[in-house]
């Protein structure tokens, strides 16, 4: 199966998880397209100043791979700067948040795997 960019519908989320601004999700694949136990396989775009608020994952883990931009990543209460090429894992029972602190959009490949 191949899904082209033109076939991927964008979804705008205002104040995602209590964050600032409007975040765009572009699911690359949808549940049912694959056999893996995934809840999400998506590009996430945070424009300048936008964020995803702090939240905790239960029974799943979220993987981020930063494609572009500079962000502050809150990893269980510890803030670190991340940029293109960096990756994060938020396991079950752990929390995270991400905020665009740069002048260009932050692009993230996000995968949520159910445990």
SELOTOR-740972 format. One record per residue: x, y negated, z negated of N, C-alpha, C in turn; residue number from 0; residue in three letters. Coordinates in nm, 2 decimals. Layout:
<<X; Y; Z>; <X; Y; Z>; <X; Y; Z>; NUM; ALA>;
...
***
This chain:
<<0.08; 0.12; 0.00>; <0.00; 0.00; 0.00>; <0.09; -0.12; 0.00>; 0; UNK>;
<<0.05; -0.22; 0.08>; <0.11; -0.35; 0.08>; <0.01; -0.46; 0.06>; 1; UNK>;
<<0.03; -0.55; -0.02>; <-0.06; -0.67; -0.04>; <0.02; -0.79; -0.01>; 2; UNK>;
<<-0.02; -0.87; 0.09>; <0.05; -0.99; 0.13>; <0.00; -1.11; 0.04>; 3; UNK>;
<<0.09; -1.21; 0.04>; <0.06; -1.32; -0.05>; <-0.07; -1.38; -0.02>; 4; UNK>;
<<-0.11; -1.39; 0.11>; <-0.24; -1.45; 0.15>; <-0.36; -1.37; 0.09>; 5; UNK>;
<<-0.34; -1.24; 0.04>; <-0.45; -1.16; -0.01>; <-0.46; -1.18; -0.17>; 6; UNK>;
<<-0.37; -1.25; -0.23>; <-0.36; -1.26; -0.37>; <-0.44; -1.39; -0.42>; 7; UNK>;
<<-0.55; -1.37; -0.49>; <-0.63; -1.48; -0.54>; <-0.57; -1.54; -0.66>; 8; UNK>;
<<-0.56; -1.67; -0.67>; <-0.51; -1.74; -0.79>; <-0.62; -1.77; -0.89>; 9; UNK>;
<<-0.59; -1.76; -1.01>; <-0.68; -1.79; -1.12>; <-0.62; -1.90; -1.21>; 10; UNK>;
<<-0.69; -2.01; -1.23>; <-0.64; -2.12; -1.31>; <-0.70; -2.10; -1.46>; 11; UNK>;
<<-0.61; -2.11; -1.55>; <-0.65; -2.10; -1.69>; <-0.61; -2.23; -1.77>; 12; UNK>;
<<-0.71; -2.30; -1.82>; <-0.68; -2.42; -1.90>; <-0.65; -2.38; -2.04>; 13; UNK>;
<<-0.55; -2.44; -2.10>; <-0.52; -2.41; -2.24>; <-0.51; -2.26; -2.27>; 14; UNK>;
<<-0.43; -2.19; -2.19>; <-0.42; -2.05; -2.21>; <-0.36; -2.01; -2.34>; 15; UNK>;
<<-0.44; -1.93; -2.41>; <-0.40; -1.88; -2.55>; <-0.38; -2.00; -2.64>; 16; UNK>;
<<-0.45; -2.12; -2.62>; <-0.43; -2.23; -2.70>; <-0.32; -2.32; -2.66>; 17; UNK>;
<<-0.26; -2.30; -2.54>; <-0.15; -2.38; -2.50>; <-0.19; -2.51; -2.43>; 18; UNK>;
<<-0.10; -2.58; -2.37>; <-0.12; -2.71; -2.31>; <-0.14; -2.69; -2.16>; 19; UNK>;
<<-0.22; -2.78; -2.10>; <-0.23; -2.79; -1.95>; <-0.30; -2.67; -1.89>; 20; UNK>;
<<-0.28; -2.66; -1.76>; <-0.34; -2.55; -1.68>; <-0.23; -2.46; -1.62>; 21; UNK>;
<<-0.25; -2.33; -1.65>; <-0.15; -2.23; -1.60>; <-0.22; -2.15; -1.49>; 22; UNK>;
<<-0.14; -2.12; -1.39>; <-0.20; -2.04; -1.27>; <-0.14; -1.90; -1.28>; 23; UNK>;
<<-0.24; -1.80; -1.27>; <-0.20; -1.66; -1.26>; <-0.23; -1.62; -1.12>; 24; UNK>;
<<-0.14; -1.55; -1.06>; <-0.15; -1.49; -0.92>; <-0.13; -1.34; -0.93>; 25; UNK>;
<<-0.23; -1.26; -0.96>; <-0.21; -1.12; -0.97>; <-0.16; -1.06; -0.84>; 26; UNK>;
<<-0.04; -0.99; -0.84>; <0.01; -0.93; -0.72>; <-0.06; -0.81; -0.69>; 27; UNK>;
<<-0.10; -0.73; -0.79>; <-0.18; -0.61; -0.78>; <-0.28; -0.61; -0.89>; 28; UNK>;
<<-0.39; -0.54; -0.86>; <-0.50; -0.53; -0.95>; <-0.51; -0.39; -1.01>; 29; UNK>;
<<-0.56; -0.37; -1.14>; <-0.58; -0.24; -1.19>; <-0.66; -0.16; -1.09>; 30; UNK>;
<<-0.63; -0.04; -1.06>; <-0.69; 0.04; -0.96>; <-0.60; 0.05; -0.84>; 31; UNK>;
<<-0.51; -0.04; -0.82>; <-0.42; -0.04; -0.71>; <-0.30; 0.06; -0.74>; 32; UNK>;
<<-0.29; 0.09; -0.86>; <-0.17; 0.18; -0.91>; <-0.22; 0.27; -1.02>; 33; UNK>;
<<-0.14; 0.38; -1.04>; <-0.18; 0.48; -1.14>; <-0.12; 0.44; -1.28>; 34; UNK>;
<<-0.02; 0.35; -1.29>; <0.04; 0.32; -1.41>; <-0.06; 0.25; -1.51>; 35; UNK>;
<<-0.03; 0.27; -1.64>; <-0.12; 0.21; -1.74>; <-0.09; 0.07; -1.77>; 36; UNK>;
<<-0.11; -0.02; -1.67>; <-0.08; -0.16; -1.68>; <-0.21; -0.24; -1.69>; 37; UNK>;
<<-0.21; -0.35; -1.77>; <-0.32; -0.44; -1.78>; <-0.30; -0.56; -1.69>; 38; UNK>;
<<-0.17; -0.59; -1.66>; <-0.14; -0.71; -1.58>; <-0.01; -0.69; -1.50>; 39; UNK>;
<<-0.01; -0.73; -1.38>; <0.11; -0.74; -1.29>; <0.09; -0.87; -1.21>; 40; UNK>;
<<0.15; -0.98; -1.26>; <0.11; -1.11; -1.20>; <0.23; -1.21; -1.21>; 41; UNK>;
<<0.22; -1.30; -1.11>; <0.31; -1.42; -1.12>; <0.23; -1.53; -1.21>; 42; UNK>;
<<0.30; -1.59; -1.30>; <0.24; -1.69; -1.38>; <0.32; -1.82; -1.35>; 43; UNK>;
<<0.25; -1.93; -1.32>; <0.31; -2.06; -1.29>; <0.27; -2.16; -1.40>; 44; UNK>;
<<0.37; -2.22; -1.47>; <0.35; -2.32; -1.56>; <0.40; -2.45; -1.51>; 45; UNK>;
<<0.32; -2.55; -1.47>; <0.37; -2.68; -1.43>; <0.44; -2.75; -1.54>; 46; UNK>;
<<0.50; -2.86; -1.51>; <0.57; -2.94; -1.61>; <0.48; -2.97; -1.73>; 47; UNK>;
<<0.53; -2.94; -1.85>; <0.46; -2.97; -1.97>; <0.35; -2.86; -2.01>; 48; UNK>;
<<0.32; -2.77; -1.93>; <0.22; -2.66; -1.96>; <0.28; -2.55; -2.05>; 49; UNK>;
<<0.19; -2.48; -2.12>; <0.24; -2.38; -2.20>; <0.13; -2.27; -2.22>; 50; UNK>;
<<0.18; -2.15; -2.26>; <0.09; -2.04; -2.31>; <0.11; -2.04; -2.46>; 51; UNK>;
<<0.00; -2.05; -2.54>; <0.01; -2.06; -2.68>; <0.06; -1.93; -2.74>; 52; UNK>;
<<0.10; -1.94; -2.87>; <0.15; -1.82; -2.94>; <0.04; -1.72; -2.96>; 53; UNK>;
<<0.07; -1.60; -2.93>; <-0.03; -1.49; -2.95>; <0.04; -1.36; -2.98>; 54; UNK>;
<<-0.02; -1.26; -3.04>; <0.03; -1.13; -3.07>; <-0.03; -1.02; -2.99>; 55; UNK>;
<<0.06; -0.93; -2.94>; <0.01; -0.82; -2.86>; <0.00; -0.70; -2.95>; 56; UNK>;
<<-0.11; -0.62; -2.94>; <-0.14; -0.50; -3.01>; <-0.17; -0.39; -2.91>; 57; UNK>;
<<-0.10; -0.28; -2.93>; <-0.12; -0.16; -2.84>; <-0.07; -0.18; -2.70>; 58; UNK>;
<<0.01; -0.28; -2.68>; <0.07; -0.31; -2.54>; <0.20; -0.38; -2.56>; 59; UNK>;
<<0.27; -0.39; -2.45>; <0.39; -0.48; -2.45>; <0.39; -0.56; -2.33>; 60; UNK>;
<<0.45; -0.68; -2.34>; <0.45; -0.77; -2.22>; <0.60; -0.80; -2.19>; 61; UNK>;
<<0.62; -0.78; -2.06>; <0.76; -0.81; -2.00>; <0.75; -0.93; -1.92>; 62; UNK>;
<<0.84; -1.03; -1.94>; <0.85; -1.15; -1.85>; <0.99; -1.14; -1.78>; 63; UNK>;
<<0.99; -1.18; -1.65>; <1.11; -1.20; -1.58>; <1.10; -1.34; -1.52>; 64; UNK>;
<<1.19; -1.43; -1.56>; <1.18; -1.57; -1.52>; <1.24; -1.59; -1.38>; 65; UNK>;
<<1.15; -1.63; -1.29>; <1.19; -1.65; -1.15>; <1.25; -1.79; -1.12>; 66; UNK>;
<<1.20; -1.89; -1.19>; <1.25; -2.03; -1.17>; <1.21; -2.12; -1.29>; 67; UNK>;
<<1.28; -2.23; -1.30>; <1.25; -2.33; -1.41>; <1.32; -2.30; -1.54>; 68; UNK>;
<<1.29; -2.39; -1.63>; <1.35; -2.38; -1.77>; <1.24; -2.39; -1.87>; 69; UNK>;
<<1.24; -2.30; -1.96>; <1.13; -2.29; -2.06>; <1.18; -2.27; -2.20>; 70; UNK>;
<<1.10; -2.30; -2.30>; <1.13; -2.26; -2.44>; <1.04; -2.14; -2.46>; 71; UNK>;
<<1.10; -2.03; -2.51>; <1.03; -1.91; -2.53>; <1.03; -1.88; -2.68>; 72; UNK>;
<<0.92; -1.87; -2.74>; <0.90; -1.85; -2.89>; <0.89; -1.69; -2.90>; 73; UNK>;
<<0.99; -1.63; -2.96>; <1.00; -1.49; -2.98>; <0.98; -1.46; -3.13>; 74; UNK>;
<<0.86; -1.43; -3.17>; <0.83; -1.40; -3.31>; <0.87; -1.51; -3.40>; 75; UNK>;
<<0.85; -1.64; -3.36>; <0.89; -1.75; -3.44>; <1.02; -1.81; -3.42>; 76; UNK>;
<<1.10; -1.75; -3.33>; <1.24; -1.80; -3.30>; <1.24; -1.85; -3.16>; 77; UNK>;
<<1.26; -1.98; -3.15>; <1.26; -2.05; -3.02>; <1.40; -2.04; -2.95>; 78; UNK>;
<<1.39; -2.01; -2.82>; <1.52; -2.01; -2.74>; <1.49; -2.06; -2.60>; 79; UNK>;
<<1.58; -2.12; -2.54>; <1.57; -2.17; -2.40>; <1.59; -2.05; -2.31>; 80; UNK>;
<<1.51; -2.04; -2.21>; <1.52; -1.94; -2.11>; <1.52; -2.00; -1.97>; 81; UNK>;
<<1.57; -1.94; -1.87>; <1.57; -1.99; -1.73>; <1.57; -1.88; -1.63>; 82; UNK>;
<<1.57; -1.92; -1.50>; <1.57; -1.82; -1.40>; <1.67; -1.71; -1.42>; 83; UNK>;
<<1.63; -1.58; -1.41>; <1.71; -1.47; -1.43>; <1.70; -1.40; -1.56>; 84; UNK>;
<<1.64; -1.48; -1.66>; <1.63; -1.42; -1.79>; <1.51; -1.33; -1.80>; 85; UNK>;
<<1.51; -1.24; -1.90>; <1.39; -1.15; -1.92>; <1.36; -1.14; -2.06>; 86; UNK>;
<<1.24; -1.11; -2.10>; <1.19; -1.10; -2.24>; <1.10; -0.98; -2.25>; 87; UNK>;
<<1.10; -0.92; -2.37>; <1.00; -0.81; -2.40>; <0.94; -0.85; -2.53>; 88; UNK>;
<<0.80; -0.84; -2.53>; <0.72; -0.86; -2.65>; <0.65; -0.73; -2.68>; 89; UNK>;
<<0.69; -0.66; -2.78>; <0.64; -0.53; -2.81>; <0.51; -0.54; -2.89>; 90; UNK>;
<<0.44; -0.43; -2.91>; <0.32; -0.42; -2.99>; <0.35; -0.47; -3.13>; 91; UNK>;
<<0.26; -0.55; -3.18>; <0.27; -0.61; -3.31>; <0.36; -0.73; -3.31>; 92; UNK>;
<<0.41; -0.77; -3.20>; <0.50; -0.89; -3.19>; <0.42; -1.00; -3.12>; 93; UNK>;
<<0.47; -1.13; -3.14>; <0.41; -1.24; -3.08>; <0.51; -1.33; -3.00>; 94; UNK>;
<<0.45; -1.41; -2.91>; <0.53; -1.50; -2.83>; <0.45; -1.61; -2.78>; 95; UNK>;
<<0.52; -1.71; -2.73>; <0.47; -1.83; -2.66>; <0.57; -1.88; -2.56>; 96; UNK>;
<<0.53; -1.95; -2.46>; <0.62; -2.01; -2.37>; <0.58; -2.15; -2.32>; 97; UNK>;
<<0.67; -2.24; -2.31>; <0.64; -2.38; -2.28>; <0.74; -2.42; -2.17>; 98; UNK>;
<<0.69; -2.48; -2.06>; <0.78; -2.54; -1.96>; <0.84; -2.67; -2.02>; 99; UNK>;
<<0.97; -2.68; -2.03>; <1.04; -2.79; -2.09>; <1.12; -2.87; -1.98>; 100; UNK>;
<<1.11; -2.82; -1.85>; <1.19; -2.88; -1.75>; <1.10; -2.97; -1.66>; 101; UNK>;
<<1.16; -3.01; -1.55>; <1.10; -3.10; -1.45>; <1.04; -3.02; -1.33>; 102; UNK>;
<<1.06; -2.89; -1.32>; <1.00; -2.82; -1.21>; <0.92; -2.71; -1.27>; 103; UNK>;
<<0.83; -2.65; -1.19>; <0.74; -2.54; -1.24>; <0.83; -2.42; -1.29>; 104; UNK>;
<<0.77; -2.35; -1.39>; <0.83; -2.23; -1.44>; <0.75; -2.12; -1.38>; 105; UNK>;
<<0.82; -2.03; -1.31>; <0.76; -1.91; -1.24>; <0.80; -1.79; -1.32>; 106; UNK>;
<<0.70; -1.70; -1.36>; <0.73; -1.58; -1.43>; <0.67; -1.46; -1.37>; 107; UNK>;
<<0.74; -1.35; -1.35>; <0.67; -1.23; -1.32>; <0.64; -1.16; -1.45>; 108; UNK>;
<<0.51; -1.14; -1.47>; <0.46; -1.08; -1.60>; <0.40; -0.95; -1.58>; 109; UNK>;
<<0.43; -0.85; -1.67>; <0.37; -0.72; -1.67>; <0.33; -0.69; -1.81>; 110; UNK>;
<<0.20; -0.65; -1.82>; <0.16; -0.60; -1.95>; <0.13; -0.45; -1.94>; 111; UNK>;
<<0.20; -0.37; -2.02>; <0.19; -0.22; -2.01>; <0.11; -0.18; -2.14>; 112; UNK>;
<<0.01; -0.10; -2.12>; <-0.06; -0.04; -2.24>; <0.02; 0.07; -2.29>; 113; UNK>;
<<0.02; 0.09; -2.43>; <0.10; 0.20; -2.49>; <0.01; 0.31; -2.53>; 114; UNK>;
***
